[in-house]
Amino acid sequence: MTSRLRGPAALALLFVLVAPSSALGQSPERAEARERFERGLALYDEGRFDAALAELTRAHELAPSATVLFNLGRVHARLGHPVESTEAFERYLEGGASLPAAQREAAERELQIQRSRIAYLTVEANVDGASINVDGASAGRTPLARELRLAAGDHVIAVGAPGYESEPRRLSLAGGVHESVRFELRETGSLRGSLRVRTALPGVSVLVDDEPQGVTPLSRSLSVSAGRHRVRAERSGYLGIEREVVVDIGAESELAFTLERDPDAPRDLLGTLRLALPGGAAVRVDGAASDEARTLELPVGPHRLLVEAPDRAPLELDVEVEAGASRDLALPLRWTPEARHEQVSSAESRRVASAALTVTGSLLLALGAATLIAAEVRHGELDLDARRQVFEACPVGLGSFPASCYGPLFPWGIDEAELERDEAYAQRARGEFDGDVDEINALRAVGWVAAAVGAVGTLVSVIVLATTPSEEDVDAAASRAHLELRVGPTGVALAGSL
C-alpha cells in the first residue's frame, strides 16, 4: 500500500504547482524550493517521512510558503512530533481568511489533535542563569519566560550551572497537563565543567581518563574537572574510538561518537533478528538506515530500531540481541489516525452494503417464490394438463380434427354442417392454450430468475459480512506482514504473519 497526501494535502500540491511567481516564481531559489517540495511529496508517498521532512524544511527556508507550512505540519504529525506540528499549523493559520477554506478547516482539526498530545512544563531552580536540558538538548536558562512545550511521554530533565550540580529527573508527562519541577542546585566547591557524550548506538561504555562513566544513552552530562581529558567509547562487536577534549570552567563540552562494526568480530558475538514487516517498510538500526529490513545480523547487546511503514505510525523500540541466537521479532505497529479512520470507515461501508444486499436478496428470493406459487396456481386454474392431453391426442388442423375428439372439447355435440365452424373454433382453442402455456412458462422463468438472483445476493452478502474486519481486526492488521519463503538447512518454509 502506498501512503498518499489526500484531501487538503492534495489541494496543497495543486496550489503550489499553479502558484503565481509571487508565491513560487522562477528565481533559482524558488525553482529549487518547488523541486524540493515535489521531492518531499514523493518521499512522503514512499513512507520516508524523515527524508520528506528534510526536503520540505529546506523548501520553506528557500521560499517561505503557507502551503509548505501546511504540509510540514502533516509530516511532523506523521513522525510523532506534536510540538513541531502544532507550531507549523499555528504559523500556517496566521494567514486567516486568505487561506483555502478546505485546507484551513483541515489544519484547525489537526491542530486540535496535536495540541492534545503536548504537555506543558515549568522548570525552576534556585540559581538564575542555570542551563536547562531536555532529553540532552538545550531548552533555555532559568528563569524561563514561558512553559516548555513537550511531546507527551517520558523525558529526562537536567539543570546545571558553573560551580553547581544536581541530579537529572525523569518525568512522565500526559498530554494536555501543566506540570512544574524545581531543582535545588548544590555548590561543588571546585573548578569543574561538564561533558556530554552522544552516540546513536546504545550500550556503549564511556571512559574518561580510563575511568568508566556508564553506558549510553547517558541520562546526564558528566561532571569533570576543567582541563584536557581522554574520552573513549567502546562496545563488543564495534571498533573503539578515543578522542581528546578540553573542558572549560563552568562550560559544557560535547562529543559525538559514531562506532563502526568490527569486520573481524567473531561469529559468537553476533545474533540475528527476523522482523515481520508490511510491504514498503524501512528500518533504521541505531540511527543508520539498514539495507536489509527483514533479517538483521547485529552484534550482541542492546540496539534501537526505528521502523517506518506506509500508513503506520513510526515505531521506535529497544531490542536485545543474544549471542548466536536467532529471534523472530513481532512489531506492535499501529495505523496512523488517518489510515485507521479510512479502514474503519471502509469496513463500516461494507457492513452497510452487506445489509442492503441481504435485504434486496431476501426480497428477490421472496418475490421469486411468490411468482412460482402464482404460476402453479394459474396452471391449475386453466386446467392445462387436461387440455394438453386433448391436443396431444387430437391435433388441430383443417379437415383433420377427428369427430371422436369433439366430445371432450364440445360436450354439447356438433353436426356435419357445423364441422368447418367447429374446426376453426378448435384452432382458436389451441391458440388460447398455447398462450396460456407461454404465460405460465414466463411466470416460472421470472420466478426462478428472481429466486436465483436473490439467493446469490444473500449468499454474497453473508460472505461480505463474514470477511469484513472488526475494529480489533483493523488494529491487529497494522502489524501483519506478507508471507515469504525462507530457505534453511532443513528445507523451505513459509515465514511471516497474515
N, C-alpha and C positions, 0 to 999 in steps of 0.2 A: 504494500500500500504506500502511496506517496502522499506526504503531507503537502497541503496547499494553503496559501493565504486566500481565504474565502471572504465573501461578503464585502464589508467595508475595506478590507485589505486589498481585494482585487480592484476596487474603485481607486485606492491609493495608487496602484501601479498605473491605471489608466490616466489619472490626474498628472502624474509625473511625465508620462510619455507625450501628452499633448500640452504640457505646461508652456506658457509663452516664455520668451527669452528673459523676462524679468524674474521668473522663478528658477528655471534651469536653462540658461542660454547656451551659446556656442563658444564661450571662452574656454580656454584649456582646463581651468579649474572646474567649471560647470560641466564640461563634457566628461571629465574624469568622474565627477560626482554622479552623473547619470549612469555611467558604465558600472561604477561600484554599487549603485543602488540596484541595478538589474542583476548584478552578480550576487548581491546579498539575497535577493528573492530566490534566485536559482539554488543557492546553498540552503536556504530555508526549506525549499521543496525537497531537497535531498536529506533533510533531517540534521544537517550540520549547523546547529543553531549558534555555536560559539564562533564559527567562521562567518556566518551571516551577520552576527553582531559586530564583528570587526569591520566588515565591509560597509555596513550601514552607518557605523560611527564615523568612519573616515569620510563617507559621502556627506554627512551632516557638517563635518568640520570644513569641507571644501565649499559647500553651498548650503547654508542653513535653510531648512525647508520644513514646514509644518507636516507635510506628508511623510518625510523621513522620520520625524519625531514620532508620528503615529505608529509607524512600523517598528521603530526602536522599542516603543512601549510594548508591543506584542511579542517581539523576540525576547526581551527581558522577562516577560511573563512566562514564556515557554521554558526559559532557563532557570526559573525559580528565583528570580531577583525582584522581589516585590518593591523594594525601596527604589531601585533604578527605574523599574517600570512605572511606578507612581510619579516619579519626577518627570519622566518623559511625557506621560499623559497630561500632567498638570501644565507643563510648558506648552504642549500642543493645544490645550483648551484655552490658553490665553488668547487664541485667535478669535474666540467668541463667535458672533453671528456670521463672520466671513467664512467659516468652515462649512464644508458639505454637511447637510443635516444628518445623513445616514452615518458618516464617519464620526461626527460629533456625538451622536447617541451611543454608538459602539464604544467610543473612548470613555464616555461617562460610565457606562456599565462596567467596563473592565477596570476603570479606576476604583470603583467601589469594591470590587473583588480584591484588588491588590492592596488597598488600604486596610482591609480586614486581616491581611496577613503580615502586618507591620506592628512591631512592639515599640514602645517609646521609653527610653531610659535616661534618667538624670544621674550623672556621676558627680559626686562631691568629694572633696579631700580637704585635709587640714592645712594643706600647703597650696598657695596660689602659684600658677605657672607650671604645675606638675603636668607631665605629658600623659595622655590617655591613649591606651592601645586596646583595640577590639579585635580579637582573633589575629593578633600580630600586626595589625595595620593601624597607623596613627589616626586618631579620631578627634584630635584637638587638645586643648590645655584647660586646666581648671582656672577660674570657674567657667563652665560652659555657658554660652549665651542662650542656648535653647537645648531641648531634649535631643538625644541621639535617636535616629530612626533606624531600627534594625529588623531584619527578617525574623519572623517567629522561629524559635528553636533554641538550641544551646549555643552559648557564646562564652568566651574567656575574656574577662576584663582585667587589665593591668594598669596601674598608675605608678609613675616613678618620677623622681626629681633628683638633681645632683645632691649628693650627700644624704639622701633618704632612700629607704627601701620599704617595700610592702609585698605581701603575698597576693598573687593574682586570684581572682574568683571566677568560678564557673557558674553561670546563670542560665536557667531555662525560662525563656520568655514566651508567653502566649500572645497570639495576635490580638491587637486592639487594646492591650493593657498598658498602663503607665506605671513604671517601676522606678525606684531610686536606689542607689547604692552609695555608701560612703566609705572612703578609705582613710585610715589613720596611718600616715607615713612616719616611719621612725628614723631618727638620725643615725647614720652609720659611724660617724666619727673618724672616717678615713677618706683618703683621696681615691675615689673609685669612679668607674664608669660602668656602662652596661654593654653587653654584646648579644645581639640577636642572630641566631643561626637558623637558616631556612633551607629546606630541601623538600622536593615533592615526594621523595621516597620515604615512607615511614620505616621505623625500626633501625635507623642509622645511629650508631654510637658516636657521640660528640665528646672529644677530649680537648681540654685546654691546657697546654703545657704538660701533656701526658696525664692529666688528672681527669677521670671520667666525670661528665656533667649531666649524663642522661641520654635518652634516645629520642629521636624525632617521632612525632612532632613535639617540640618543646613548648610547654604552655606559657613560658615567660622568658623574658630576657635574662641573660646570665650576668650576675653582678661580679665584676672582676676589677682588679686594681688597675689604675691608669698606667699606660705604657704599652710595650710591644708584647705580643703573645703569639704562640703557635697553636693553631686550631686544626684538629684532624677529624675527618669524618670517615667512618669505615663500617662495612657490613659484609657478612659472608656472602659470597657469590658475586661481589662487586669489587672494582678496583678502588682502593682507598685514596683519599685526597688530603694533602696537608698544605695549609696556607698560613701566611703571617698577616697580622692585623695590628694596627696601633689604635688603642682606645684612649680617648682624651678624657680629662677630668669632667665628670658630670654629663658627658655626652654618650649617646648610644651609637655604636658601630654595628654594621650588619654584614654578614657573609652569607652568600647563597651557594650551595653545593649541588652539582649535578653528577651523580655517580653513574659510571658506565659498567655494564655487565662484564664480568671477568670471563674472557673466552676460554681460559684454561681451568675454570671451576670444575671440580669433579662432579660426575653424574649424581652421586648420592647427596649433593647439595641442591638438587632440583626436584621440583614436583610439577604436576600437571593439573590445570583446571579446565574442565569442559563446560562450556556455557550453552544453555538452551536459549537461543535468541530469535526474535522475529526477524523477518526479512528487512534488509536495509539498515540493520543496527550497526553502530560504530562503538568501539570500546577504546578508552584511554586507560592505560595502566601506569600508575604513579606519575600522572601528568603528561605522559607521552602517548601519541597515537599508536595503536597496535595494528600491524598488517594482517594478523590472523585474529579474527574476532571470536571464533568459536572454541578453539583449542589453544590454551596459553601454557607454555612451559616457562616457569619462573623459579628464581632462587627461593629457598625456604625462608619462611618468616612472613611478616605482615606486608600486605600490599593494598593499595587503594585503587578501586576500579570506578570509572565513570562510564556509564552506559547511556547512549542516546539512540533512540529508535523512533521511526516515524509515528506520529500521533501519540507517543508516550512521554510522560514527564521524565526529565533526566534523573537517573538513579546513580547515587554515589554511595559506595559501601566499602567497608574494610573486610578483607579476607585473609585467612592464614593458610599458607602453603606448607604442607608437611613433606619431609624428605622422602623421595621415592614413591610418594602416593599419587594416585590419580583420582581426582574428586569431581563429581558432577555437581554443578552449582546451579540451583534454581533461583532465578532473579525475580524479586517481587515488583515487577514493573507495573506501573499504573497509567491509565489513559490520561491525557490532558483533559481538562474540563470540557473543552470544545469537542474533542473526539468522543468522549464518553456521552455527552449530550446527543451527539449525532447518532451514535449507535443505539442508545436507549430509545431515541425518537423513531429510528428505523424499525426497531423491534416492536414498538407500540403500533406503528403504522401497519406492520404485518399482522398483528393481532386483530386490528380493526378490519383489515381486508379479509382475514380468515373468517371473522364473524359474519361479515357481509356475504361472503361466498357460501358460508354454511346456510344462512337464511335463504339465499337465492336457490341453492341446490335443493334444499328441503321443499321449497315452493314448487320448483320444477318437477321434483320427484312426486309430490302430491298431485300436481296437475296431470302428469303422465298417467298415474294410477287411476285418477278420476276419468280421464279420457278413455282409457282401456275398458273401464267398467261401463262407461256410456256406450262404447262400441258394442259390447256384448249384449247390453240391454236392447239396443237398437236392432241387433241381429235377431234376437228373439221376437221383438215386436213385429218385424217384417216377415217372420217365418221363412227365412232364406233357405234353410236346409230342405224343407218340404218342396219349395218352389224349384230348388236346384235339381232335386230328384226327378221332377216332372220334365224339366227341359233337357236333362241328360237322356231320359228315355224317349222323349218326343221332340226331336229337333224341329225348329220352326223354319219353314220355308214355303213359299207359294206353291201350292199343289202337292206338298209333301207332308203336310200335317195329318197324321193318321186319325181316323174317326174315333179310335179307342182312347185317344188322349183328350178328347173333348170333355169327357166326364169329369176328370179331376180339375180341368180348368173352367169348364162351363157346366156345372151340375144341373142347370135348368134345361140342358139339351139344345140341339140345333136341328135344322132340316137342310136338305141339299141346297135349297135356294139361299140359305144364309152362309153356305160354306166359304165363299170368297170373302164375305164381310168378316166372318169369324177368323178366317186365316189372317186377315190384316189386324184384327184385334189381338190375336196371339203374338204377332210380331211386335205390336206395341207393348204387350205384357212382358215379352222378352227384353225389350229395351228398358222398361222400367226396372226389371230385375237386375239387368247389368248395371244400371245407375245406382241401385241400392247397394250392390256388391262393391262398386267403386267407392261409395260413401263410407261404407263400413271399413274397407281397407285403408282409406285415407285417415279415418279416425284412429285406427290401430297404429298406423305408421307414425302419426303425430304423438300418440301416447307413448309408444316405445322410444322415440327420439327424445321426448321431454324427460321420460324416466331415466334414460341412459345419461343424458347431459346432467340431470340433477344428481344422479348417483356419482358420476365422475367429479362434479363440482364439490359435492360433500366430502368425497374421499380426498381431493386435493386440499380442501380447507383443513381437514384433520391433519394431513401431512405438514402443511404450512405451520399450523399451530404447534404441532409436536416438535418442529425444528426451530421454532422461534426462541431465541435465548431470553432468559430472565435477566434482571439487573445483576444478579450474582454471577450468572454465566458471562455477561459482558465484562464484568470486573476481572473474572478469572482468565478471560481470553487475552488480557493485556500481556500476560507472561508467557503465552504459548508460542512455540516455535514450530517451523515446518519439520517434518520428519526428514532425516538424511541417512544415507548409507555410510557405515563405517567398516573398514576392513581391518581385522585384527588377527592375531596369531591363531585364534580358534575358528576363524571364518568371517562371514559377512553378517552384520547385524544392523537393525534399524535403531536409530537413536534419536532423541529429541522428544517433544511432547506435542500432543494435538490440542 
